[in-house]
Amino acid sequence: MTDIKPSDVRGATMGLLARREHSRYEILVKLTRRFGDNPKLFEQEVGKLTDEGLQSDRRLAEAFIRARTNRGRGPVKIKMELRAKQVDDEIISIALEECGVDFTVLAQSVAVRKFGGELCEVADMETLDMETLDIKTKARISRFMQQRGFSYDHISSLY
């Protein structure tokens, strides 16, 4: 087996980052999968890229939040997915605060898109008519919204 050169590790990491943002943890896992176990070298090279500003967990969190909110995902699910990528909780919180998304409004738009006929009066799509829904329908809507990652506060704002 040949020795792994730092330039090989840097090139592989740059290739990963050219495709999309990756967390530090994701890069280390992928490098280990590709080159075998050499954590010291991997940490060193990824650290250099982080210092150069080429890899950033903060930038990953911002891009990830933007992509997930465009798909109608709530903050609970987004946090969970970012934690799985080993992004620090403080970075996640800051990115969620600065993303500029009103999750209550997002929850309403997701609910209207999915359950529009059941939620809104035909004449006025902006007016939610939740009082006329039965308990089973409300429970179904609530489960759906929970699976999408919205908190109880966001879901209760629908009612």
CNS distance restraints for C-alpha pairs under 8 A (distance, minus, plus):
assign (resid   4 and name CA) (resid   8 and name CA) 6.73 0.50 0.50
assign (resid   4 and name CA) (resid   9 and name CA) 7.45 0.50 0.50
assign (resid   4 and name CA) (resid  35 and name CA) 7.38 0.50 0.50
assign (resid   5 and name CA) (resid   9 and name CA) 6.66 0.50 0.50
assign (resid   6 and name CA) (resid  10 and name CA) 6.10 0.50 0.50
assign (resid   6 and name CA) (resid  41 and name CA) 7.07 0.50 0.50
assign (resid   6 and name CA) (resid  45 and name CA) 6.84 0.50 0.50
assign (resid   7 and name CA) (resid  11 and name CA) 5.98 0.50 0.50
assign (resid   8 and name CA) (resid  12 and name CA) 6.15 0.50 0.50
assign (resid   9 and name CA) (resid  13 and name CA) 6.10 0.50 0.50
assign (resid   9 and name CA) (resid  31 and name CA) 7.33 0.50 0.50
assign (resid   9 and name CA) (resid  42 and name CA) 6.95 0.50 0.50
assign (resid   9 and name CA) (resid  45 and name CA) 6.96 0.50 0.50
assign (resid  10 and name CA) (resid  14 and name CA) 6.02 0.50 0.50
assign (resid  10 and name CA) (resid  45 and name CA) 6.22 0.50 0.50
assign (resid  10 and name CA) (resid  46 and name CA) 7.61 0.50 0.50
assign (resid  11 and name CA) (resid  15 and name CA) 6.14 0.50 0.50
assign (resid  12 and name CA) (resid  16 and name CA) 6.39 0.50 0.50
assign (resid  12 and name CA) (resid  31 and name CA) 7.63 0.50 0.50
assign (resid  13 and name CA) (resid  17 and name CA) 6.24 0.50 0.50
assign (resid  13 and name CA) (resid  27 and name CA) 6.82 0.50 0.50
assign (resid  13 and name CA) (resid  31 and name CA) 7.58 0.50 0.50
assign (resid  13 and name CA) (resid  46 and name CA) 7.57 0.50 0.50
assign (resid  14 and name CA) (resid  18 and name CA) 5.97 0.50 0.50
assign (resid  15 and name CA) (resid  19 and name CA) 6.74 0.50 0.50
assign (resid  16 and name CA) (resid  20 and name CA) 6.77 0.50 0.50
assign (resid  16 and name CA) (resid  21 and name CA) 7.88 0.50 0.50
assign (resid  16 and name CA) (resid  22 and name CA) 7.43 0.50 0.50
assign (resid  16 and name CA) (resid  27 and name CA) 7.64 0.50 0.50
assign (resid  17 and name CA) (resid  21 and name CA) 5.45 0.50 0.50
assign (resid  17 and name CA) (resid  22 and name CA) 6.34 0.50 0.50
assign (resid  17 and name CA) (resid  54 and name CA) 7.84 0.50 0.50
assign (resid  17 and name CA) (resid  55 and name CA) 7.31 0.50 0.50
assign (resid  21 and name CA) (resid  55 and name CA) 7.39 0.50 0.50
assign (resid  21 and name CA) (resid  56 and name CA) 7.83 0.50 0.50
assign (resid  21 and name CA) (resid  59 and name CA) 7.39 0.50 0.50
assign (resid  21 and name CA) (resid  60 and name CA) 5.24 0.50 0.50
assign (resid  21 and name CA) (resid  63 and name CA) 7.75 0.50 0.50
assign (resid  22 and name CA) (resid  26 and name CA) 5.99 0.50 0.50
assign (resid  22 and name CA) (resid  27 and name CA) 6.34 0.50 0.50
assign (resid  22 and name CA) (resid  55 and name CA) 7.29 0.50 0.50
assign (resid  22 and name CA) (resid  56 and name CA) 7.83 0.50 0.50
assign (resid  22 and name CA) (resid  57 and name CA) 7.34 0.50 0.50
assign (resid  22 and name CA) (resid  60 and name CA) 6.22 0.50 0.50
assign (resid  23 and name CA) (resid  27 and name CA) 6.38 0.50 0.50
assign (resid  23 and name CA) (resid  55 and name CA) 7.54 0.50 0.50
assign (resid  23 and name CA) (resid  56 and name CA) 6.95 0.50 0.50
assign (resid  23 and name CA) (resid  57 and name CA) 5.16 0.50 0.50
assign (resid  23 and name CA) (resid  60 and name CA) 6.45 0.50 0.50
assign (resid  23 and name CA) (resid  85 and name CA) 6.30 0.50 0.50
assign (resid  23 and name CA) (resid  86 and name CA) 7.25 0.50 0.50
assign (resid  23 and name CA) (resid  87 and name CA) 6.73 0.50 0.50
assign (resid  24 and name CA) (resid  28 and name CA) 6.30 0.50 0.50
assign (resid  24 and name CA) (resid  46 and name CA) 7.15 0.50 0.50
assign (resid  24 and name CA) (resid  55 and name CA) 7.40 0.50 0.50
assign (resid  24 and name CA) (resid  56 and name CA) 7.62 0.50 0.50
assign (resid  24 and name CA) (resid  57 and name CA) 6.73 0.50 0.50
assign (resid  24 and name CA) (resid  86 and name CA) 7.89 0.50 0.50
assign (resid  25 and name CA) (resid  29 and name CA) 6.22 0.50 0.50
assign (resid  25 and name CA) (resid  85 and name CA) 6.40 0.50 0.50
assign (resid  25 and name CA) (resid  86 and name CA) 5.98 0.50 0.50
assign (resid  25 and name CA) (resid  87 and name CA) 7.96 0.50 0.50
assign (resid  26 and name CA) (resid  30 and name CA) 6.18 0.50 0.50
assign (resid  26 and name CA) (resid  85 and name CA) 6.36 0.50 0.50
assign (resid  27 and name CA) (resid  31 and name CA) 6.03 0.50 0.50
assign (resid  27 and name CA) (resid  46 and name CA) 7.82 0.50 0.50
assign (resid  28 and name CA) (resid  32 and name CA) 6.09 0.50 0.50
assign (resid  28 and name CA) (resid  39 and name CA) 7.68 0.50 0.50
assign (resid  28 and name CA) (resid  42 and name CA) 6.45 0.50 0.50
assign (resid  28 and name CA) (resid  43 and name CA) 7.33 0.50 0.50
assign (resid  28 and name CA) (resid  46 and name CA) 7.85 0.50 0.50
assign (resid  29 and name CA) (resid  33 and name CA) 6.21 0.50 0.50
assign (resid  30 and name CA) (resid  34 and name CA) 6.15 0.50 0.50
assign (resid  31 and name CA) (resid  35 and name CA) 5.79 0.50 0.50
assign (resid  31 and name CA) (resid  36 and name CA) 7.38 0.50 0.50
assign (resid  31 and name CA) (resid  42 and name CA) 7.12 0.50 0.50
assign (resid  32 and name CA) (resid  36 and name CA) 4.76 0.50 0.50
assign (resid  32 and name CA) (resid  37 and name CA) 5.35 0.50 0.50
assign (resid  32 and name CA) (resid  38 and name CA) 7.01 0.50 0.50
assign (resid  32 and name CA) (resid  39 and name CA) 7.54 0.50 0.50
assign (resid  33 and name CA) (resid  37 and name CA) 7.96 0.50 0.50
assign (resid  38 and name CA) (resid  42 and name CA) 6.38 0.50 0.50
assign (resid  39 and name CA) (resid  43 and name CA) 5.88 0.50 0.50
assign (resid  40 and name CA) (resid  44 and name CA) 6.17 0.50 0.50
assign (resid  41 and name CA) (resid  45 and name CA) 6.21 0.50 0.50
assign (resid  42 and name CA) (resid  46 and name CA) 6.01 0.50 0.50
assign (resid  43 and name CA) (resid  47 and name CA) 5.80 0.50 0.50
assign (resid  44 and name CA) (resid  48 and name CA) 6.35 0.50 0.50
assign (resid  45 and name CA) (resid  49 and name CA) 6.44 0.50 0.50
assign (resid  46 and name CA) (resid  50 and name CA) 6.14 0.50 0.50
assign (resid  46 and name CA) (resid  55 and name CA) 7.63 0.50 0.50
assign (resid  47 and name CA) (resid  51 and name CA) 6.13 0.50 0.50
assign (resid  48 and name CA) (resid  52 and name CA) 6.19 0.50 0.50
assign (resid  49 and name CA) (resid  53 and name CA) 6.23 0.50 0.50
assign (resid  49 and name CA) (resid  54 and name CA) 5.21 0.50 0.50
assign (resid  49 and name CA) (resid  55 and name CA) 5.67 0.50 0.50
assign (resid  50 and name CA) (resid  54 and name CA) 5.73 0.50 0.50
assign (resid  50 and name CA) (resid  55 and name CA) 4.65 0.50 0.50
assign (resid  50 and name CA) (resid  56 and name CA) 6.05 0.50 0.50
assign (resid  56 and name CA) (resid  60 and name CA) 6.28 0.50 0.50
assign (resid  57 and name CA) (resid  61 and name CA) 6.10 0.50 0.50
assign (resid  57 and name CA) (resid  87 and name CA) 6.29 0.50 0.50
assign (resid  57 and name CA) (resid  91 and name CA) 7.59 0.50 0.50
assign (resid  58 and name CA) (resid  62 and name CA) 6.29 0.50 0.50
assign (resid  58 and name CA) (resid  91 and name CA) 5.95 0.50 0.50
assign (resid  58 and name CA) (resid  92 and name CA) 7.71 0.50 0.50
assign (resid  58 and name CA) (resid  95 and name CA) 7.10 0.50 0.50
assign (resid  59 and name CA) (resid  63 and name CA) 6.18 0.50 0.50
assign (resid  60 and name CA) (resid  64 and name CA) 5.88 0.50 0.50
assign (resid  61 and name CA) (resid  65 and name CA) 5.99 0.50 0.50
assign (resid  61 and name CA) (resid  82 and name CA) 7.03 0.50 0.50
assign (resid  61 and name CA) (resid  87 and name CA) 7.63 0.50 0.50
assign (resid  61 and name CA) (resid  91 and name CA) 7.38 0.50 0.50
assign (resid  61 and name CA) (resid  92 and name CA) 6.33 0.50 0.50
assign (resid  61 and name CA) (resid  95 and name CA) 6.31 0.50 0.50
assign (resid  62 and name CA) (resid  66 and name CA) 6.22 0.50 0.50
assign (resid  62 and name CA) (resid  95 and name CA) 5.65 0.50 0.50
assign (resid  62 and name CA) (resid  96 and name CA) 7.76 0.50 0.50
assign (resid  62 and name CA) (resid  99 and name CA) 6.96 0.50 0.50
assign (resid  63 and name CA) (resid  67 and name CA) 6.17 0.50 0.50
assign (resid  64 and name CA) (resid  68 and name CA) 6.06 0.50 0.50
assign (resid  64 and name CA) (resid  78 and name CA) 7.98 0.50 0.50
assign (resid  65 and name CA) (resid  69 and name CA) 5.94 0.50 0.50
assign (resid  65 and name CA) (resid  78 and name CA) 6.66 0.50 0.50
assign (resid  65 and name CA) (resid  95 and name CA) 7.75 0.50 0.50
assign (resid  65 and name CA) (resid  96 and name CA) 7.21 0.50 0.50
assign (resid  65 and name CA) (resid  99 and name CA) 7.38 0.50 0.50
assign (resid  66 and name CA) (resid  70 and name CA) 6.20 0.50 0.50
assign (resid  66 and name CA) (resid  99 and name CA) 7.36 0.50 0.50
assign (resid  67 and name CA) (resid  71 and name CA) 6.57 0.50 0.50
assign (resid  68 and name CA) (resid  72 and name CA) 6.45 0.50 0.50
assign (resid  68 and name CA) (resid  73 and name CA) 5.40 0.50 0.50
assign (resid  68 and name CA) (resid  74 and name CA) 7.91 0.50 0.50
assign (resid  68 and name CA) (resid  78 and name CA) 6.95 0.50 0.50
assign (resid  69 and name CA) (resid  73 and name CA) 5.08 0.50 0.50
assign (resid  69 and name CA) (resid  74 and name CA) 6.80 0.50 0.50
assign (resid  69 and name CA) (resid 101 and name CA) 7.87 0.50 0.50
assign (resid  69 and name CA) (resid 106 and name CA) 7.86 0.50 0.50
assign (resid  72 and name CA) (resid 106 and name CA) 6.85 0.50 0.50
assign (resid  72 and name CA) (resid 107 and name CA) 7.61 0.50 0.50
assign (resid  72 and name CA) (resid 110 and name CA) 5.99 0.50 0.50
assign (resid  72 and name CA) (resid 148 and name CA) 7.29 0.50 0.50
assign (resid  73 and name CA) (resid  77 and name CA) 6.73 0.50 0.50
assign (resid  73 and name CA) (resid  78 and name CA) 6.92 0.50 0.50
assign (resid  73 and name CA) (resid 148 and name CA) 5.14 0.50 0.50
assign (resid  73 and name CA) (resid 149 and name CA) 5.81 0.50 0.50
assign (resid  73 and name CA) (resid 150 and name CA) 7.32 0.50 0.50
assign (resid  74 and name CA) (resid  78 and name CA) 6.34 0.50 0.50
assign (resid  74 and name CA) (resid 103 and name CA) 6.72 0.50 0.50
assign (resid  74 and name CA) (resid 106 and name CA) 7.93 0.50 0.50
assign (resid  74 and name CA) (resid 107 and name CA) 7.38 0.50 0.50
assign (resid  74 and name CA) (resid 148 and name CA) 5.85 0.50 0.50
assign (resid  74 and name CA) (resid 149 and name CA) 4.17 0.50 0.50
assign (resid  74 and name CA) (resid 150 and name CA) 4.41 0.50 0.50
assign (resid  74 and name CA) (resid 151 and name CA) 7.52 0.50 0.50
assign (resid  75 and name CA) (resid  79 and name CA) 5.97 0.50 0.50
assign (resid  75 and name CA) (resid  96 and name CA) 7.65 0.50 0.50
assign (resid  75 and name CA) (resid 103 and name CA) 7.44 0.50 0.50
assign (resid  75 and name CA) (resid 149 and name CA) 5.94 0.50 0.50
assign (resid  75 and name CA) (resid 150 and name CA) 6.16 0.50 0.50
assign (resid  75 and name CA) (resid 151 and name CA) 7.56 0.50 0.50
assign (resid  76 and name CA) (resid  80 and name CA) 6.29 0.50 0.50
assign (resid  76 and name CA) (resid 149 and name CA) 4.67 0.50 0.50
assign (resid  76 and name CA) (resid 150 and name CA) 5.93 0.50 0.50
assign (resid  76 and name CA) (resid 151 and name CA) 6.51 0.50 0.50
assign (resid  77 and name CA) (resid  81 and name CA) 6.18 0.50 0.50
assign (resid  77 and name CA) (resid 147 and name CA) 7.90 0.50 0.50
assign (resid  77 and name CA) (resid 148 and name CA) 6.69 0.50 0.50
assign (resid  77 and name CA) (resid 149 and name CA) 4.19 0.50 0.50
assign (resid  77 and name CA) (resid 150 and name CA) 7.38 0.50 0.50
assign (resid  78 and name CA) (resid  82 and name CA) 6.18 0.50 0.50
assign (resid  78 and name CA) (resid 149 and name CA) 7.12 0.50 0.50
assign (resid  79 and name CA) (resid  83 and name CA) 6.05 0.50 0.50
assign (resid  79 and name CA) (resid  92 and name CA) 6.71 0.50 0.50
assign (resid  80 and name CA) (resid  84 and name CA) 6.32 0.50 0.50
assign (resid  81 and name CA) (resid  85 and name CA) 6.63 0.50 0.50
assign (resid  82 and name CA) (resid  86 and name CA) 6.55 0.50 0.50
assign (resid  82 and name CA) (resid  87 and name CA) 5.64 0.50 0.50
assign (resid  82 and name CA) (resid  92 and name CA) 7.30 0.50 0.50
assign (resid  83 and name CA) (resid  87 and name CA) 5.36 0.50 0.50
assign (resid  83 and name CA) (resid  88 and name CA) 7.10 0.50 0.50
assign (resid  83 and name CA) (resid  89 and name CA) 7.27 0.50 0.50
assign (resid  87 and name CA) (resid  91 and name CA) 6.94 0.50 0.50
assign (resid  87 and name CA) (resid  92 and name CA) 6.95 0.50 0.50
assign (resid  88 and name CA) (resid  92 and name CA) 6.41 0.50 0.50
assign (resid  89 and name CA) (resid  93 and name CA) 6.13 0.50 0.50
assign (resid  90 and name CA) (resid  94 and name CA) 6.21 0.50 0.50
assign (resid  91 and name CA) (resid  95 and name CA) 6.06 0.50 0.50
assign (resid  92 and name CA) (resid  96 and name CA) 6.09 0.50 0.50
assign (resid  93 and name CA) (resid  97 and name CA) 6.18 0.50 0.50
assign (resid  94 and name CA) (resid  98 and name CA) 6.13 0.50 0.50
assign (resid  95 and name CA) (resid  99 and name CA) 5.87 0.50 0.50
assign (resid  96 and name CA) (resid 100 and name CA) 7.76 0.50 0.50
assign (resid  96 and name CA) (resid 101 and name CA) 7.98 0.50 0.50
assign (resid 101 and name CA) (resid 106 and name CA) 7.60 0.50 0.50
assign (resid 102 and name CA) (resid 106 and name CA) 6.27 0.50 0.50
assign (resid 103 and name CA) (resid 107 and name CA) 5.89 0.50 0.50
assign (resid 103 and name CA) (resid 150 and name CA) 7.84 0.50 0.50
assign (resid 103 and name CA) (resid 154 and name CA) 6.90 0.50 0.50
assign (resid 104 and name CA) (resid 108 and name CA) 6.34 0.50 0.50
assign (resid 104 and name CA) (resid 154 and name CA) 5.05 0.50 0.50
assign (resid 104 and name CA) (resid 155 and name CA) 7.95 0.50 0.50
assign (resid 104 and name CA) (resid 157 and name CA) 6.93 0.50 0.50
assign (resid 105 and name CA) (resid 109 and name CA) 6.25 0.50 0.50
assign (resid 106 and name CA) (resid 110 and name CA) 6.11 0.50 0.50
assign (resid 107 and name CA) (resid 111 and name CA) 6.09 0.50 0.50
assign (resid 107 and name CA) (resid 145 and name CA) 7.47 0.50 0.50
assign (resid 107 and name CA) (resid 150 and name CA) 6.98 0.50 0.50
assign (resid 107 and name CA) (resid 154 and name CA) 6.31 0.50 0.50
assign (resid 107 and name CA) (resid 155 and name CA) 7.02 0.50 0.50
assign (resid 107 and name CA) (resid 158 and name CA) 7.87 0.50 0.50
assign (resid 108 and name CA) (resid 112 and name CA) 6.07 0.50 0.50
assign (resid 108 and name CA) (resid 158 and name CA) 6.38 0.50 0.50
assign (resid 109 and name CA) (resid 113 and name CA) 6.06 0.50 0.50
assign (resid 110 and name CA) (resid 114 and name CA) 6.18 0.50 0.50
assign (resid 111 and name CA) (resid 115 and name CA) 5.60 0.50 0.50
assign (resid 111 and name CA) (resid 116 and name CA) 6.96 0.50 0.50
assign (resid 111 and name CA) (resid 119 and name CA) 7.82 0.50 0.50
assign (resid 111 and name CA) (resid 141 and name CA) 7.49 0.50 0.50
assign (resid 111 and name CA) (resid 145 and name CA) 7.47 0.50 0.50
assign (resid 112 and name CA) (resid 116 and name CA) 4.22 0.50 0.50
assign (resid 112 and name CA) (resid 117 and name CA) 7.91 0.50 0.50
assign (resid 112 and name CA) (resid 119 and name CA) 6.52 0.50 0.50
assign (resid 112 and name CA) (resid 120 and name CA) 7.33 0.50 0.50
assign (resid 115 and name CA) (resid 119 and name CA) 5.96 0.50 0.50
assign (resid 115 and name CA) (resid 141 and name CA) 7.77 0.50 0.50
assign (resid 116 and name CA) (resid 120 and name CA) 5.78 0.50 0.50
assign (resid 116 and name CA) (resid 125 and name CA) 7.90 0.50 0.50
assign (resid 117 and name CA) (resid 121 and name CA) 7.57 0.50 0.50
assign (resid 117 and name CA) (resid 122 and name CA) 7.49 0.50 0.50
assign (resid 118 and name CA) (resid 133 and name CA) 7.67 0.50 0.50
assign (resid 119 and name CA) (resid 128 and name CA) 5.58 0.50 0.50
assign (resid 119 and name CA) (resid 129 and name CA) 5.55 0.50 0.50
assign (resid 119 and name CA) (resid 130 and name CA) 6.11 0.50 0.50
assign (resid 119 and name CA) (resid 133 and name CA) 7.89 0.50 0.50
assign (resid 120 and name CA) (resid 124 and name CA) 6.98 0.50 0.50
assign (resid 120 and name CA) (resid 125 and name CA) 5.41 0.50 0.50
assign (resid 120 and name CA) (resid 126 and name CA) 7.16 0.50 0.50
assign (resid 120 and name CA) (resid 127 and name CA) 5.93 0.50 0.50
assign (resid 120 and name CA) (resid 128 and name CA) 4.91 0.50 0.50
assign (resid 120 and name CA) (resid 129 and name CA) 5.51 0.50 0.50
assign (resid 121 and name CA) (resid 125 and name CA) 6.16 0.50 0.50
assign (resid 121 and name CA) (resid 127 and name CA) 6.77 0.50 0.50
assign (resid 121 and name CA) (resid 128 and name CA) 7.20 0.50 0.50
assign (resid 121 and name CA) (resid 129 and name CA) 6.62 0.50 0.50
assign (resid 128 and name CA) (resid 158 and name CA) 7.34 0.50 0.50
assign (resid 129 and name CA) (resid 133 and name CA) 7.71 0.50 0.50
assign (resid 130 and name CA) (resid 138 and name CA) 7.97 0.50 0.50
assign (resid 130 and name CA) (resid 158 and name CA) 7.23 0.50 0.50
assign (resid 130 and name CA) (resid 159 and name CA) 5.44 0.50 0.50
assign (resid 131 and name CA) (resid 159 and name CA) 7.21 0.50 0.50
assign (resid 133 and name CA) (resid 137 and name CA) 6.26 0.50 0.50
assign (resid 133 and name CA) (resid 138 and name CA) 6.52 0.50 0.50
assign (resid 134 and name CA) (resid 138 and name CA) 6.40 0.50 0.50
assign (resid 135 and name CA) (resid 139 and name CA) 6.04 0.50 0.50
assign (resid 136 and name CA) (resid 140 and name CA) 6.17 0.50 0.50
assign (resid 137 and name CA) (resid 141 and name CA) 6.17 0.50 0.50
assign (resid 138 and name CA) (resid 142 and name CA) 6.02 0.50 0.50
assign (resid 139 and name CA) (resid 143 and name CA) 6.10 0.50 0.50
assign (resid 140 and name CA) (resid 144 and name CA) 6.24 0.50 0.50
assign (resid 141 and name CA) (resid 145 and name CA) 6.18 0.50 0.50
assign (resid 142 and name CA) (resid 146 and name CA) 6.09 0.50 0.50
assign (resid 142 and name CA) (resid 155 and name CA) 6.38 0.50 0.50
assign (resid 143 and name CA) (resid 147 and name CA) 6.20 0.50 0.50
assign (resid 144 and name CA) (resid 148 and name CA) 6.34 0.50 0.50
assign (resid 145 and name CA) (resid 149 and name CA) 6.49 0.50 0.50
assign (resid 145 and name CA) (resid 150 and name CA) 5.73 0.50 0.50
assign (resid 145 and name CA) (resid 155 and name CA) 6.69 0.50 0.50
assign (resid 146 and name CA) (resid 150 and name CA) 5.24 0.50 0.50
assign (resid 146 and name CA) (resid 151 and name CA) 6.71 0.50 0.50
assign (resid 146 and name CA) (resid 152 and name CA) 7.84 0.50 0.50
assign (resid 146 and name CA) (resid 155 and name CA) 7.79 0.50 0.50
assign (resid 150 and name CA) (resid 154 and name CA) 5.94 0.50 0.50
assign (resid 150 and name CA) (resid 155 and name CA) 6.57 0.50 0.50
assign (resid 151 and name CA) (resid 155 and name CA) 6.33 0.50 0.50
assign (resid 152 and name CA) (resid 156 and name CA) 5.88 0.50 0.50
assign (resid 153 and name CA) (resid 157 and name CA) 6.20 0.50 0.50
assign (resid 154 and name CA) (resid 158 and name CA) 7.17 0.50 0.50
assign (resid 155 and name CA) (resid 159 and name CA) 7.52 0.50 0.50
